[in-house]
Every structure is written in C-alpha cells, then in structure tokens.
Amino acid sequence: MNRPILYRGRIQEECSNAGQWIYGGAMEFRNKHYINGVVEVDSGVRLYVYVDPKTLGQYVCRIKNSNGEDVNIFEHDIIRLSRRDKKLSCELVVVYEKGRFILLHTDAEGCPAFDVNGYRLNAVSYLTGASGAVEVLGNIHDNPDMVSWSEESTRRYV
C-alpha cells in the first residue's frame, strides 16, 4: 500500500494562528510535538510549529464521499457509514490500535465497529473498499459532543 505519511495537528503556539489545523510531517523534540509546514507567526515565518499532542493524528486514506468528492481521512475523524439504500447508517471514529487504524462506535463505550471473533477489521481496507456512502462529519477535537465516550474508556478495547 502506498500512502503519504502526513499528520494533522492543532497549532498550540502563542501566535495569531493558534488553534488552527496544520498538515505536514510530524516530529517530537524535547517532549514537544511539531508539524513541519510553512506558517506565518507573529515573529515571521516558521517551518516547524508546536502542536497540541492530543490533536496529532495521522493520515489514514483518501476516499470519495457521498457527493463524489475526494476527502482525506485522518486519525480521530468522525465518519458516517451508510448503506447504498441509506436505510442503515452508523457513526464511527478512526483510531490507531496496535499498528493499524480501526473504527470505534461513537456511542456506548466506543466498542470496536468490526470485531469478528476478536479480529478487528483494518479501517483503511474497509473504507477504501466501502460499497456504501462514507461521509466525514468532523473530528473528536472539534466535535467532542459527537462521541459519548472518552479516550480513556476505550483503553480496554485497544
């Protein structure tokens, strides 16, 4: 599988861009997380920007949404999967678990969405081959009210 190694994080530095999302490569230095990307800050232009480590998420895959548009999916995104006939849908969160991305339900306690006899379906495989509609609704950082569990409560599943 060829996919770009790309990250997303929310700028945490004291600057006019604080709180905005930045995309690029990620690195850790002296216990701080940075994303490289050209960003104008109050003191000039910076190539590496300090981001909130809780918001740091890796690129998962690119899909066509229900409108036929290409959309990038990142770790911590909230998505809606619908059958083609739109009679059944569910909302899921993309999380990283033991070397792969999986999908967790947004309700209850965030139990795995596709857990068959202990085998959790890889989110990339599922999303890129999904026969129904996939829609990105947001992410757990911008829309915490869309999930009824905390990251800590899902620890028993991952």
N, C-alpha and C positions, 0 to 999 in steps of 0.2 A: 504494500500500500504506500503510495506516495502522497504525502500531505505536508503542507508547510508547517514548520514549528513556529507558532505565533501565539502570543499571550495578550490578555486584556487585563487592565487594572485601573483602579480609580486613583487619580493623582492626589497625593496627600501633602505635598509640599505647600508651604505658605507662599502662594502666588495667586495671580488672577485666574489661573486655570484649575485651582484646587477643586476637587470633587468631580471633574470631568473624566471621561474614559480616554485611555490611551492604548494604542495597539502597537506591538513590536516584539522584539526578543526580550527575554527576562534574564535577570541575574541577581545574585544575592551577594552583598558585600557588607561586612561588619554588622551582621544581623538585620540588615535592611534590604528590602526588595525593590528593584529598579526595573523599569522597562525602557529600552532604547527607542527613541523616537524624537524627531525634531519638535521641540515645544518652546514656544516663546514664554519666558517667565519674566517677572518684573525686572530682573537684573540682566536680561539679554536672552540669548538662545541657549538651550540646554539639550544635550544629546541623550542623557540618561535622567530619568525622572523618578523620584521616590514615590512608590505607590503603597496603598493600604494592603498589607499581605492577605487580609481576609477576602479581598476582592480579586486577587490574582487568579485568573482562570485560563486554561489552555484551550486553543482552537481544537475543535473536535472534527468537524466535517462541514462540507457545503451541500446544501440541499435546495430543491425547488420547493417553495412554499405553495400554499393553496392557490395563490394568484399567478403561479408560474415564474416568480422572481427567484433569482439565486440569493440565498441567505446563508451567512456563516453561523454555525452553531458553536458556542463556547461552553466550557465547564461552568456550571451554576445557572445556565439558561433554563427558563421555564418554557416548556413546549406543550402544545396540544396535538395529540394524535387523533385523527378521525377516520372512520371507515369511509370508503368512497361514497356510500349512500348517506353519510353524515348522521346516521341514526345512533351511532355509538361513538363516544369520544372520551378521552381521559387526559388529565393534565399531569405532566411529569417533569422532573428536574434531572438535568445531566450532572452526574458526579463522577469523580475519579476514584476507582477502587482497585487496589492490588494490580496495577499495571494496565488497566483498561477503563474505559468510560462505561458506566451503566446508567440506567434510568430508574429513578425512585418516584413513587406516587407523591403528590403534593399534600394529600390528606393523611389522616390517621397518624402513623408514626414514621412515615417515609419508608415504607417497606419496598423491597425491590419489585419493579413492574413485571419483569420477565424472569422469573425464577422457576425453572423446571427441574425438579429433583436436585436442588442445590446448585444447578448450573445457571449462572446469570448471563443472559444474552448480552453480547457486546453492543453498546449503543450505536457505534459507528456502523457496524454491519446492519443493524436494524434500520437506522434512519436512512442510510443511503439506498436501501432496498425496499423502503416502505411503500406499500401499494396504496395506502390511503393518503389523506392530506396531512401535512405537517405545518404547524404554524408556531412561530416564536412569539410568546406573549410578553416576555421580559426576562428578568433575572432575579435571583433571590436577594440581591442587594438593593435594587431599585424598587422591588415589589415584595417586601417581606411578608405582607399581609396575604399573599397568594399561596403561601405554604403554612401548614398548621403544625409544623414540627421544627425543632431546632437542629442544627448540625450535630450537636452532642447526642440527641436522642436516636440518631441513625447509626451511631458507632457499633451497635450490636449487629447490624446487617452487613457492615463492610469489614 
